[in-house]
Amino acid sequence: MIRENLVAERIAIDSYRQFANFLADRDSTTRRLVEQILAVEEEHADELAVFLEDLPSARKKPA
Ligand SMILES: [Fe+2]
């Protein structure tokens, strides 16, 4: 579940990043709003990644 949430966060990050790039100079106000949302999503992804690293059951077992 945590891993799936991390994947979803990363998909959201990619989408917001593409949207911000599209907006570029077209609409700088909306671009700044999207960049703020993007920053929050990046924090969520970082938190989930750290949580996964610290979760013994989530670690990959050696083959
Ligand atoms: Fe999020």
N, CA, C, O and the ligand as a Tripos MOL2 file, in Angstrom:
@<TRIPOS>MOLECULE
protein
  253   251    64     0     0
PROTEIN
NO_CHARGES

@<TRIPOS>ATOM
      1 N           0.8110   -1.2010    0.0000 N.3       1 MET1
      2 CA          0.0000    0.0000    0.0000 C.3       1 MET1
      3 C           0.8600    1.2740    0.0000 C.2       1 MET1
      4 O           0.5740    2.2310   -0.7190 O.2       1 MET1
      5 N           1.9080    1.2630    0.8140 N.am      2 ILE2
      6 CA          2.7950    2.4330    0.8800 C.3       2 ILE2
      7 C           3.5370    2.5940   -0.4400 C.2       2 ILE2
      8 O           3.6930    3.7020   -0.9530 O.2       2 ILE2
      9 N           3.9890    1.4680   -0.9770 N.am      3 ARG3
     10 CA          4.7040    1.5150   -2.2520 C.3       3 ARG3
     11 C           3.7860    2.0480   -3.3640 C.2       3 ARG3
     12 O           4.2160    2.8400   -4.2030 O.2       3 ARG3
     13 N           2.5360    1.6130   -3.3610 N.am      4 GLU4
     14 CA          1.5780    2.0860   -4.3700 C.3       4 GLU4
     15 C           1.3100    3.5890   -4.1940 C.2       4 GLU4
     16 O           1.1660    4.3170   -5.1760 O.2       4 GLU4
     17 N           1.2440    4.0350   -2.9590 N.am      5 ASN5
     18 CA          1.0540    5.4730   -2.7040 C.3       5 ASN5
     19 C           2.2550    6.2720   -3.2120 C.2       5 ASN5
     20 O           2.1050    7.3660   -3.7550 O.2       5 ASN5
     21 N           3.4400    5.7080   -3.0260 N.am      6 LEU6
     22 CA          4.6510    6.3770   -3.5210 C.3       6 LEU6
     23 C           4.6100    6.4770   -5.0470 C.2       6 LEU6
     24 O           4.9500    7.5140   -5.6150 O.2       6 LEU6
     25 N           4.1960    5.4080   -5.6960 N.am      7 VAL7
     26 CA          4.0740    5.4370   -7.1630 C.3       7 VAL7
     27 C           3.0770    6.5190   -7.5770 C.2       7 VAL7
     28 O           3.3290    7.2720   -8.5170 O.2       7 VAL7
     29 N           1.9500    6.5950   -6.8760 N.am      8 ALA8
     30 CA          0.9310    7.6030   -7.1930 C.3       8 ALA8
     31 C           1.4780    9.0180   -6.9860 C.2       8 ALA8
     32 O           1.2050    9.9150   -7.7840 O.2       8 ALA8
     33 N           2.2440    9.2140   -5.9190 N.am      9 GLU9
     34 CA          2.8450   10.5310   -5.6790 C.3       9 GLU9
     35 C           3.7880   10.9020   -6.8270 C.2       9 GLU9
     36 O           3.8100   12.0430   -7.2870 O.2       9 GLU9
     37 N           4.5630    9.9160   -7.2760 N.am     10 ARG10
     38 CA          5.5240   10.1950   -8.3540 C.3      10 ARG10
     39 C           4.8130   10.4820   -9.6740 C.2      10 ARG10
     40 O           5.2790   11.2970  -10.4700 O.2      10 ARG10
     41 N           3.6990    9.8210   -9.9000 N.am     11 ILE11
     42 CA          2.9040   10.1200  -11.0990 C.3      11 ILE11
     43 C           2.3590   11.5510  -11.0000 C.2      11 ILE11
     44 O           2.3840   12.3030  -11.9730 O.2      11 ILE11
     45 N           1.8700   11.9110   -9.8120 N.am     12 ALA12
     46 CA          1.3660   13.2790   -9.6140 C.3      12 ALA12
     47 C           2.4830   14.2960   -9.8220 C.2      12 ALA12
     48 O           2.2650   15.3400  -10.4370 O.2      12 ALA12
     49 N           3.6700   14.0010   -9.3160 N.am     13 ILE13
     50 CA          4.8170   14.9010   -9.4830 C.3      13 ILE13
     51 C           5.1180   15.1060  -10.9630 C.2      13 ILE13
     52 O           5.3050   16.2350  -11.4160 O.2      13 ILE13
     53 N           5.1640   14.0010  -11.7160 N.am     14 ASP14
     54 CA          5.4260   14.1270  -13.1590 C.3      14 ASP14
     55 C           4.3570   14.9760  -13.8410 C.2      14 ASP14
     56 O           4.6650   15.8140  -14.6880 O.2      14 ASP14
     57 N           3.1010   14.7510  -13.4660 N.am     15 SER15
     58 CA          2.0000   15.4970  -14.0890 C.3      15 SER15
     59 C           2.0820   16.9860  -13.7750 C.2      15 SER15
     60 O           1.9360   17.8230  -14.6660 O.2      15 SER15
     61 N           2.3160   17.3150  -12.4980 N.am     16 TYR16
     62 CA          2.4170   18.7240  -12.1170 C.3      16 TYR16
     63 C           3.6300   19.3840  -12.7750 C.2      16 TYR16
     64 O           3.5760   20.5470  -13.1760 O.2      16 TYR16
     65 N           4.7240   18.6260  -12.8780 N.am     17 ARG17
     66 CA          5.9280   19.1780  -13.5100 C.3      17 ARG17
     67 C           5.6600   19.4850  -14.9930 C.2      17 ARG17
     68 O           6.0420   20.5400  -15.4990 O.2      17 ARG17
     69 N           5.0010   18.5460  -15.6730 N.am     18 GLN18
     70 CA          4.6660   18.7790  -17.0840 C.3      18 GLN18
     71 C           3.7300   19.9770  -17.2250 C.2      18 GLN18
     72 O           3.8820   20.7940  -18.1320 O.2      18 GLN18
     73 N           2.7650   20.0670  -16.3190 N.am     19 PHE19
     74 CA          1.8100   21.1790  -16.3780 C.3      19 PHE19
     75 C           2.5310   22.5100  -16.1490 C.2      19 PHE19
     76 O           2.2750   23.4890  -16.8500 O.2      19 PHE19
     77 N           3.4300   22.5380  -15.1680 N.am     20 ALA20
     78 CA          4.1850   23.7680  -14.8900 C.3      20 ALA20
     79 C           5.0400   24.1460  -16.0960 C.2      20 ALA20
     80 O           5.1350   25.3200  -16.4540 O.2      20 ALA20
     81 N           5.6630   23.1470  -16.7220 N.am     21 ASN21
     82 CA          6.4710   23.4220  -17.9240 C.3      21 ASN21
     83 C           5.6030   23.9440  -19.0590 C.2      21 ASN21
     84 O           6.0030   24.8530  -19.7860 O.2      21 ASN21
     85 N           4.4160   23.3660  -19.2100 N.am     22 PHE22
     86 CA          3.4980   23.8380  -20.2500 C.3      22 PHE22
     87 C           3.1160   25.2950  -20.0030 C.2      22 PHE22
     88 O           3.0780   26.1010  -20.9330 O.2      22 PHE22
     89 N           2.8360   25.6230  -18.7520 N.am     23 LEU23
     90 CA          2.3970   26.9840  -18.4290 C.3      23 LEU23
     91 C           3.5240   27.9890  -18.6560 C.2      23 LEU23
     92 O           3.3020   29.0870  -19.1650 O.2      23 LEU23
     93 N           4.7310   27.5940  -18.2690 N.am     24 ALA24
     94 CA          5.9350   28.4270  -18.4610 C.3      24 ALA24
     95 C           5.6070   29.9140  -18.3840 C.2      24 ALA24
     96 O           5.2740   30.4390  -17.3210 O.2      24 ALA24
     97 N           5.7080   30.5810  -19.5280 N.am     25 ASP25
     98 CA          5.4320   32.0220  -19.5680 C.3      25 ASP25
     99 C           4.0020   32.3390  -20.0050 C.2      25 ASP25
    100 O           3.6070   33.5020  -20.0940 O.2      25 ASP25
    101 N           3.2310   31.2740  -20.2770 N.am     26 ARG26
    102 CA          1.8530   31.5100  -20.7240 C.3      26 ARG26
    103 C           0.9950   32.1050  -19.6080 C.2      26 ARG26
    104 O           0.1760   32.9980  -19.8260 O.2      26 ARG26
    105 N           1.2200   31.5690  -18.3920 N.am     27 ASP27
    106 CA          0.3900   31.9800  -17.2490 C.3      27 ASP27
    107 C           1.2480   31.7980  -15.9960 C.2      27 ASP27
    108 O           1.1900   30.7630  -15.3320 O.2      27 ASP27
    109 N           2.0280   32.8060  -15.6930 N.am     28 SER28
    110 CA          3.0060   32.6750  -14.6080 C.3      28 SER28
    111 C           2.3410   32.5420  -13.2370 C.2      28 SER28
    112 O           2.8960   31.9050  -12.3420 O.2      28 SER28
    113 N           1.1710   33.1310  -13.0670 N.am     29 THR29
    114 CA          0.4850   33.0220  -11.7730 C.3      29 THR29
    115 C           0.0520   31.5780  -11.5130 C.2      29 THR29
    116 O           0.2830   31.0330  -10.4340 O.2      29 THR29
    117 N          -0.5740   30.9740  -12.5100 N.am     30 THR30
    118 CA         -0.9980   29.5770  -12.3560 C.3      30 THR30
    119 C           0.2180   28.6710  -12.2400 C.2      30 THR30
    120 O           0.2060   27.7140  -11.4660 O.2      30 THR30
    121 N           1.2750   28.9650  -13.0060 N.am     31 ARG31
    122 CA          2.4930   28.1580  -12.9130 C.3      31 ARG31
    123 C           3.0370   28.1630  -11.4960 C.2      31 ARG31
    124 O           3.4470   27.1190  -10.9880 O.2      31 ARG31
    125 N           3.0460   29.3270  -10.8460 N.am     32 ARG32
    126 CA          3.5610   29.3920   -9.4690 C.3      32 ARG32
    127 C           2.6830   28.5780   -8.5210 C.2      32 ARG32
    128 O           3.1970   27.9290   -7.6100 O.2      32 ARG32
    129 N           1.3810   28.6040   -8.7220 N.am     33 LEU33
    130 CA          0.4840   27.7860   -7.8890 C.3      33 LEU33
    131 C           0.7760   26.3030   -8.0840 C.2      33 LEU33
    132 O           0.8480   25.5400   -7.1210 O.2      33 LEU33
    133 N           0.9440   25.9080   -9.3420 N.am     34 VAL34
    134 CA          1.2350   24.4970   -9.6410 C.3      34 VAL34
    135 C           2.5760   24.0990   -9.0330 C.2      34 VAL34
    136 O           2.7220   22.9850   -8.5300 O.2      34 VAL34
    137 N           3.5520   24.9970   -9.0760 N.am     35 GLU35
    138 CA          4.8650   24.6940   -8.4880 C.3      35 GLU35
    139 C           4.7710   24.5320   -6.9680 C.2      35 GLU35
    140 O           5.5070   23.7370   -6.3840 O.2      35 GLU35
    141 N           3.8770   25.2770   -6.3310 N.am     36 GLN36
    142 CA          3.6860   25.1030   -4.8890 C.3      36 GLN36
    143 C           3.0680   23.7400   -4.5920 C.2      36 GLN36
    144 O           3.4730   23.0610   -3.6480 O.2      36 GLN36
    145 N           2.1000   23.3490   -5.3900 N.am     37 ILE37
    146 CA          1.4940   22.0250   -5.2240 C.3      37 ILE37
    147 C           2.5400   20.9440   -5.4870 C.2      37 ILE37
    148 O           2.6130   19.9490   -4.7660 O.2      37 ILE37
    149 N           3.3420   21.1500   -6.5200 N.am     38 LEU38
    150 CA          4.4080   20.2060   -6.8540 C.3      38 LEU38
    151 C           5.3580   20.0190   -5.6690 C.2      38 LEU38
    152 O           5.7550   18.8940   -5.3670 O.2      38 LEU38
    153 N           5.7160   21.0880   -5.0130 N.am     39 ALA39
    154 CA          6.6330   21.0120   -3.8730 C.3      39 ALA39
    155 C           6.0380   20.1700   -2.7450 C.2      39 ALA39
    156 O           6.7450   19.4000   -2.0940 O.2      39 ALA39
    157 N           4.7430   20.3210   -2.5230 N.am     40 VAL40
    158 CA          4.0810   19.5380   -1.4730 C.3      40 VAL40
    159 C           4.0760   18.0530   -1.8540 C.2      40 VAL40
    160 O           4.3240   17.1870   -1.0160 O.2      40 VAL40
    161 N           3.7910   17.7770   -3.1240 N.am     41 GLU41
    162 CA          3.7840   16.3770   -3.5690 C.3      41 GLU41
    163 C           5.1860   15.7600   -3.4600 C.2      41 GLU41
    164 O           5.3210   14.5810   -3.1330 O.2      41 GLU41
    165 N           6.2210   16.5540   -3.7330 N.am     42 GLU42
    166 CA          7.5920   16.0510   -3.5900 C.3      42 GLU42
    167 C           7.8990   15.7300   -2.1230 C.2      42 GLU42
    168 O           8.5930   14.7560   -1.8320 O.2      42 GLU42
    169 N           7.3840   16.5450   -1.2080 N.am     43 GLU43
    170 CA          7.5660   16.2530    0.2210 C.3      43 GLU43
    171 C           6.8700   14.9420    0.5790 C.2      43 GLU43
    172 O           7.4220   14.1190    1.3090 O.2      43 GLU43
    173 N           5.6600   14.7520    0.0640 N.am     44 HIS44
    174 CA          4.9310   13.5060    0.3390 C.3      44 HIS44
    175 C           5.7300   12.2950   -0.1550 C.2      44 HIS44
    176 O           5.8670   11.2980    0.5540 O.2      44 HIS44
    177 N           6.2550   12.3970   -1.3800 N.am     45 ALA45
    178 CA          7.0230   11.2880   -1.9500 C.3      45 ALA45
    179 C           8.2730   11.0170   -1.1100 C.2      45 ALA45
    180 O           8.6110    9.8610   -0.8540 O.2      45 ALA45
    181 N           8.9570   12.0810   -0.6830 N.am     46 ASP46
    182 CA         10.1550   11.9090    0.1500 C.3      46 ASP46
    183 C           9.8010   11.2110    1.4620 C.2      46 ASP46
    184 O          10.5120   10.3070    1.9000 O.2      46 ASP46
    185 N           8.7010   11.6330    2.0880 N.am     47 GLU47
    186 CA          8.2810   11.0240    3.3530 C.3      47 GLU47
    187 C           7.9700    9.5440    3.1700 C.2      47 GLU47
    188 O           8.3680    8.7130    3.9870 O.2      47 GLU47
    189 N           7.2670    9.2230    2.1090 N.am     48 LEU48
    190 CA          6.9200    7.8220    1.8670 C.3      48 LEU48
    191 C           8.1710    6.9960    1.5720 C.2      48 LEU48
    192 O           8.2800    5.8580    2.0290 O.2      48 LEU48
    193 N           9.1130    7.5580    0.8140 N.am     49 ALA49
    194 CA         10.3510    6.8430    0.4920 C.3      49 ALA49
    195 C          11.1450    6.5460    1.7570 C.2      49 ALA49
    196 O          11.6600    5.4410    1.9270 O.2      49 ALA49
    197 N          11.2440    7.5320    2.6420 N.am     50 VAL50
    198 CA         11.9600    7.3300    3.9130 C.3      50 VAL50
    199 C          11.2370    6.2880    4.7540 C.2      50 VAL50
    200 O          11.8670    5.4200    5.3580 O.2      50 VAL50
    201 N           9.9140    6.3790    4.7900 N.am     51 PHE51
    202 CA          9.1290    5.4200    5.5590 C.3      51 PHE51
    203 C           9.3550    4.0100    5.0280 C.2      51 PHE51
    204 O           9.5020    3.0700    5.8090 O.2      51 PHE51
    205 N           9.3840    3.8570    3.7220 N.am     52 LEU52
    206 CA          9.6110    2.5350    3.1240 C.3      52 LEU52
    207 C          11.0000    2.0050    3.4710 C.2      52 LEU52
    208 O          11.1630    0.8200    3.7630 O.2      52 LEU52
    209 N          12.0010    2.8870    3.4380 N.am     53 GLU53
    210 CA         13.3730    2.4630    3.7630 C.3      53 GLU53
    211 C          13.4590    1.9620    5.2030 C.2      53 GLU53
    212 O          14.2130    1.0390    5.5060 O.2      53 GLU53
    213 N          12.6730    2.5860    6.0850 N.am     54 ASP54
    214 CA         12.7370    2.2360    7.5100 C.3      54 ASP54
    215 C          11.8440    1.0610    7.8710 C.2      54 ASP54
    216 O          11.8830    0.5750    9.0020 O.2      54 ASP54
    217 N          11.0440    0.6040    6.9250 N.am     55 LEU55
    218 CA         10.0920   -0.4600    7.1990 C.3      55 LEU55
    219 C          10.7310   -1.8040    6.8440 C.2      55 LEU55
    220 O          10.9130   -2.1040    5.6640 O.2      55 LEU55
    221 N          11.0720   -2.6120    7.8400 N.am     56 PRO56
    222 CA         11.7780   -3.8690    7.5500 C.3      56 PRO56
    223 C          11.0300   -4.7620    6.5580 C.2      56 PRO56
    224 O          11.6600   -5.3740    5.6960 O.2      56 PRO56
    225 N           9.7360   -4.8480    6.6580 N.am     57 SER57
    226 CA          8.9860   -5.7520    5.7790 C.3      57 SER57
    227 C           8.9260   -5.2570    4.3420 C.2      57 SER57
    228 O           8.5930   -6.0220    3.4380 O.2      57 SER57
    229 N           9.2460   -3.9840    4.1190 N.am     58 ALA58
    230 CA          9.1810   -3.4290    2.7660 C.3      58 ALA58
    231 C          10.4970   -3.5860    2.0220 C.2      58 ALA58
    232 O          10.5580   -3.3790    0.8100 O.2      58 ALA58
    233 N          11.5590   -3.9550    2.7490 N.am     59 ARG59
    234 CA         12.8560   -4.1080    2.0980 C.3      59 ARG59
    235 C          12.8270   -5.3210    1.1900 C.2      59 ARG59
    236 O          12.2010   -6.3380    1.4900 O.2      59 ARG59
    237 N          13.5250   -5.1850    0.0640 N.am     60 LYS60
    238 CA         13.6190   -6.3150   -0.8620 C.3      60 LYS60
    239 C          14.5580   -7.3580   -0.2720 C.2      60 LYS60
    240 O          15.6200   -7.0340    0.2600 O.2      60 LYS60
    241 N          14.1450   -8.6080   -0.3770 N.am     61 LYS61
    242 CA         15.0000   -9.7010    0.0800 C.3      61 LYS61
    243 C          15.9760  -10.0580   -1.0360 C.2      61 LYS61
    244 O          15.6240  -10.0130   -2.2150 O.2      61 LYS61
    245 N          17.2220  -10.4180   -0.6530 N.am     62 PRO62
    246 CA         18.1940  -10.7990   -1.6850 C.3      62 PRO62
    247 C          17.7240  -12.0360   -2.4410 C.2      62 PRO62
    248 O          17.0990  -12.9240   -1.8620 O.2      62 PRO62
    249 N          18.0270  -12.0910   -3.7340 N.am     63 ALA63
    250 CA         17.5790  -13.2330   -4.5550 C.3      63 ALA63
    251 C          18.4430  -14.4530   -4.3170 C.2      63 ALA63
    252 O          18.2110  -15.5000   -4.9210 O.2      63 ALA63
    253 FE          0.4290   13.8590   -2.1150 Fe       64 LIG64
@<TRIPOS>BOND
     1     1     2 1
     2     2     3 1
     3     3     4 2
     4     3     5 am
     5     5     6 1
     6     6     7 1
     7     7     8 2
     8     7     9 am
     9     9    10 1
    10    10    11 1
    11    11    12 2
    12    11    13 am
    13    13    14 1
    14    14    15 1
    15    15    16 2
    16    15    17 am
    17    17    18 1
    18    18    19 1
    19    19    20 2
    20    19    21 am
    21    21    22 1
    22    22    23 1
    23    23    24 2
    24    23    25 am
    25    25    26 1
    26    26    27 1
    27    27    28 2
    28    27    29 am
    29    29    30 1
    30    30    31 1
    31    31    32 2
    32    31    33 am
    33    33    34 1
    34    34    35 1
    35    35    36 2
    36    35    37 am
    37    37    38 1
    38    38    39 1
    39    39    40 2
    40    39    41 am
    41    41    42 1
    42    42    43 1
    43    43    44 2
    44    43    45 am
    45    45    46 1
    46    46    47 1
    47    47    48 2
    48    47    49 am
    49    49    50 1
    50    50    51 1
    51    51    52 2
    52    51    53 am
    53    53    54 1
    54    54    55 1
    55    55    56 2
    56    55    57 am
    57    57    58 1
    58    58    59 1
    59    59    60 2
    60    59    61 am
    61    61    62 1
    62    62    63 1
    63    63    64 2
    64    63    65 am
    65    65    66 1
    66    66    67 1
    67    67    68 2
    68    67    69 am
    69    69    70 1
    70    70    71 1
    71    71    72 2
    72    71    73 am
    73    73    74 1
    74    74    75 1
    75    75    76 2
    76    75    77 am
    77    77    78 1
    78    78    79 1
    79    79    80 2
    80    79    81 am
    81    81    82 1
    82    82    83 1
    83    83    84 2
    84    83    85 am
    85    85    86 1
    86    86    87 1
    87    87    88 2
    88    87    89 am
    89    89    90 1
    90    90    91 1
    91    91    92 2
    92    91    93 am
    93    93    94 1
    94    94    95 1
    95    95    96 2
    96    95    97 am
    97    97    98 1
    98    98    99 1
    99    99   100 2
   100    99   101 am
   101   101   102 1
   102   102   103 1
   103   103   104 2
   104   103   105 am
   105   105   106 1
   106   106   107 1
   107   107   108 2
   108   107   109 am
   109   109   110 1
   110   110   111 1
   111   111   112 2
   112   111   113 am
   113   113   114 1
   114   114   115 1
   115   115   116 2
   116   115   117 am
   117   117   118 1
   118   118   119 1
   119   119   120 2
   120   119   121 am
   121   121   122 1
   122   122   123 1
   123   123   124 2
   124   123   125 am
   125   125   126 1
   126   126   127 1
   127   127   128 2
   128   127   129 am
   129   129   130 1
   130   130   131 1
   131   131   132 2
   132   131   133 am
   133   133   134 1
   134   134   135 1
   135   135   136 2
   136   135   137 am
   137   137   138 1
   138   138   139 1
   139   139   140 2
   140   139   141 am
   141   141   142 1
   142   142   143 1
   143   143   144 2
   144   143   145 am
   145   145   146 1
   146   146   147 1
   147   147   148 2
   148   147   149 am
   149   149   150 1
   150   150   151 1
   151   151   152 2
   152   151   153 am
   153   153   154 1
   154   154   155 1
   155   155   156 2
   156   155   157 am
   157   157   158 1
   158   158   159 1
   159   159   160 2
   160   159   161 am
   161   161   162 1
   162   162   163 1
   163   163   164 2
   164   163   165 am
   165   165   166 1
   166   166   167 1
   167   167   168 2
   168   167   169 am
   169   169   170 1
   170   170   171 1
   171   171   172 2
   172   171   173 am
   173   173   174 1
   174   174   175 1
   175   175   176 2
   176   175   177 am
   177   177   178 1
   178   178   179 1
   179   179   180 2
   180   179   181 am
   181   181   182 1
   182   182   183 1
   183   183   184 2
   184   183   185 am
   185   185   186 1
   186   186   187 1
   187   187   188 2
   188   187   189 am
   189   189   190 1
   190   190   191 1
   191   191   192 2
   192   191   193 am
   193   193   194 1
   194   194   195 1
   195   195   196 2
   196   195   197 am
   197   197   198 1
   198   198   199 1
   199   199   200 2
   200   199   201 am
   201   201   202 1
   202   202   203 1
   203   203   204 2
   204   203   205 am
   205   205   206 1
   206   206   207 1
   207   207   208 2
   208   207   209 am
   209   209   210 1
   210   210   211 1
   211   211   212 2
   212   211   213 am
   213   213   214 1
   214   214   215 1
   215   215   216 2
   216   215   217 am
   217   217   218 1
   218   218   219 1
   219   219   220 2
   220   219   221 am
   221   221   222 1
   222   222   223 1
   223   223   224 2
   224   223   225 am
   225   225   226 1
   226   226   227 1
   227   227   228 2
   228   227   229 am
   229   229   230 1
   230   230   231 1
   231   231   232 2
   232   231   233 am
   233   233   234 1
   234   234   235 1
   235   235   236 2
   236   235   237 am
   237   237   238 1
   238   238   239 1
   239   239   240 2
   240   239   241 am
   241   241   242 1
   242   242   243 1
   243   243   244 2
   244   243   245 am
   245   245   246 1
   246   246   247 1
   247   247   248 2
   248   247   249 am
   249   249   250 1
   250   250   251 1
   251   251   252 2
@<TRIPOS>SUBSTRUCTURE
     1 MET1         2 RESIDUE 1 A MET
     2 ILE2         6 RESIDUE 1 A ILE
     3 ARG3        10 RESIDUE 1 A ARG
     4 GLU4        14 RESIDUE 1 A GLU
     5 ASN5        18 RESIDUE 1 A ASN
     6 LEU6        22 RESIDUE 1 A LEU
     7 VAL7        26 RESIDUE 1 A VAL
     8 ALA8        30 RESIDUE 1 A ALA
     9 GLU9        34 RESIDUE 1 A GLU
    10 ARG10       38 RESIDUE 1 A ARG
    11 ILE11       42 RESIDUE 1 A ILE
    12 ALA12       46 RESIDUE 1 A ALA
    13 ILE13       50 RESIDUE 1 A ILE
    14 ASP14       54 RESIDUE 1 A ASP
    15 SER15       58 RESIDUE 1 A SER
    16 TYR16       62 RESIDUE 1 A TYR
    17 ARG17       66 RESIDUE 1 A ARG
    18 GLN18       70 RESIDUE 1 A GLN
    19 PHE19       74 RESIDUE 1 A PHE
    20 ALA20       78 RESIDUE 1 A ALA
    21 ASN21       82 RESIDUE 1 A ASN
    22 PHE22       86 RESIDUE 1 A PHE
    23 LEU23       90 RESIDUE 1 A LEU
    24 ALA24       94 RESIDUE 1 A ALA
    25 ASP25       98 RESIDUE 1 A ASP
    26 ARG26      102 RESIDUE 1 A ARG
    27 ASP27      106 RESIDUE 1 A ASP
    28 SER28      110 RESIDUE 1 A SER
    29 THR29      114 RESIDUE 1 A THR
    30 THR30      118 RESIDUE 1 A THR
    31 ARG31      122 RESIDUE 1 A ARG
    32 ARG32      126 RESIDUE 1 A ARG
    33 LEU33      130 RESIDUE 1 A LEU
    34 VAL34      134 RESIDUE 1 A VAL
    35 GLU35      138 RESIDUE 1 A GLU
    36 GLN36      142 RESIDUE 1 A GLN
    37 ILE37      146 RESIDUE 1 A ILE
    38 LEU38      150 RESIDUE 1 A LEU
    39 ALA39      154 RESIDUE 1 A ALA
    40 VAL40      158 RESIDUE 1 A VAL
    41 GLU41      162 RESIDUE 1 A GLU
    42 GLU42      166 RESIDUE 1 A GLU
    43 GLU43      170 RESIDUE 1 A GLU
    44 HIS44      174 RESIDUE 1 A HIS
    45 ALA45      178 RESIDUE 1 A ALA
    46 ASP46      182 RESIDUE 1 A ASP
    47 GLU47      186 RESIDUE 1 A GLU
    48 LEU48      190 RESIDUE 1 A LEU
    49 ALA49      194 RESIDUE 1 A ALA
    50 VAL50      198 RESIDUE 1 A VAL
    51 PHE51      202 RESIDUE 1 A PHE
    52 LEU52      206 RESIDUE 1 A LEU
    53 GLU53      210 RESIDUE 1 A GLU
    54 ASP54      214 RESIDUE 1 A ASP
    55 LEU55      218 RESIDUE 1 A LEU
    56 PRO56      222 RESIDUE 1 A PRO
    57 SER57      226 RESIDUE 1 A SER
    58 ALA58      230 RESIDUE 1 A ALA
    59 ARG59      234 RESIDUE 1 A ARG
    60 LYS60      238 RESIDUE 1 A LYS
    61 LYS61      242 RESIDUE 1 A LYS
    62 PRO62      246 RESIDUE 1 A PRO
    63 ALA63      250 RESIDUE 1 A ALA
    64 LIG64      253 GROUP 0 **** ****
